[in-house]
Structure formats: C-alpha cells, structure tokens
Amino acid sequence: MTCFWLVVLWFGAWALAFATIYLWRFAERVSSPIEISHTPSSQEIDAQRQETLQREQQADAANRRRAEARASCELAFATHAAAIKERFTKAMLDDFMARYMGNDHPPEQVESRAEQLRSMIQQHAVKIEEPQKKKSLTDLAAWYLDSRNQIEATDLSRDAKDDLLAQLEHRYAMLQEKYLRGVEP
C-alpha cells in the first residue's frame, strides 16, 4: 500500500506544479495592460491622403521642370544644329543630358545646367557665324587658353569640366593640324 501512496504523491506533486504554473501565467495575463490597436480616425486618414497627394504634385512639378529644361536645350540644339554639327553633335548633347540632367538630379540643378548648355550651344553658333579670318598659331593658342580658363571658371562638376576640356583639346589639335596643312613652307 505504501507504493500506492507514493504514486499518488508523485502525480499529486506534478499536478500541483502544473497548477501553480498555470495560475501564475493567468495572473500575469490578467495584470498586464491590454494593448488596443490604434485605428486612425477619418481626420488622420484625410491628412495622410493630403500629404501623399501633395508629395505627388511636387514630384510631378519637379519632373515637368526637368522636362522643360531638357526640351529647351533640344530646341536650342535643333536651332543651331546645322551650324555646329561638327563641333557639338547630337550624341554629345544626348550624353550630356543623360548624365547631368536626368530625373535623378534636383530640378534646380537641371535648370542651371540647361542654362549653361544653351549658353554653350549659343557660343558655338556665334563662333561659327563669325567670319573666318586667317589666324596665327599664337592666336590659336590664346583662344585655347581663354576657352580652357572659361571652362575651369564654370560651376560644373569635375566630370563635366573634364569632358568639355577633352572636347576643347580635341578641337585645338584639329585646328592646329588644319593650320599647319595650310601653311606653305
């Protein structure tokens, strides 16, 4: 009979342990604050909608400004394309616009670069329209240094300046070669 009571005590001890754990967890749940999820009010929903709409409108306005700046450059290029096609090609224009006037740049920066690009196109056109007079190598070197200083003075990025300087050096080399071919010994 002692075995019987030992088994009863054994199972009773385990039952008491499980009951204690159950009651302890129940007491924790009852005593912890109940979390109520926050459902936004109609005013909060309206405010969020307004904010989203305002952000979309600002993004649309910025995209329109960028597109207008790019269009003005294309128009300036188209106006002078016949005159400047040897000095500034459509591929060069497209490359410049893709790198420095894309939608990943702020609209203010795109507009600023558009103004610089239109000015450069206009300068190319004016230089071509000027009567071509025979220049000496000294005049050619002075033109090169002046153009180089103008490019260095702009507020373009280092990459843009390097691109323009490379184009200038190529043009300078071509003009030197043309001059030397035209000089008679």
C-alpha positions, 0 to 999 in steps of 0.5 A: 500500500505504501507504493500506492501512496507514493504514486499518488504523491508523485502525480499529486506533486506534478499536478500541483506544479502544473497548477501553480504554473498555470495560475501564475501565467493567468495572473500575469495575463490578467495584470498586464495592460491590454494593448488596443490597436490604434485605428486612425480616425477619418481626420488622420486618414484625410491628412495622410491622403493630403500629404501623399497627394501633395508629395505627388504634385511636387514630384510631378512639378519637379519632373515637368521642370526637368522636362522643360529644361531638357526640351529647351536645350533640344530646341536650342540644339535643333536651332543651331544644329546645322551650324555646329554639327561638327563641333557639338553633335547630337550624341554629345548633347544626348550624353550630356543630358543623360548624365547631368540632367536626368530625373535623378538630379534636383530640378534646380540643378537641371535648370542651371545646367540647361542654362549653361548648355544653351549658353554653350550651344549659343557660343558655338553658333556665334563662333561659327557665324563669325567670319573666318579670318586667317589666324596665327598659331599664337592666336590659336593658342590664346583662344585655347587658353581663354576657352580652357580658363572659361571652362575651369571658371564654370560651376560644373562638376569635375566630370563635366569640366573634364569632358568639355576640356577633352572636347576643347583639346580635341578641337585645338589639335584639329585646328592646329593640324588644319593650320599647319596643312595650310601653311606653305613652307 
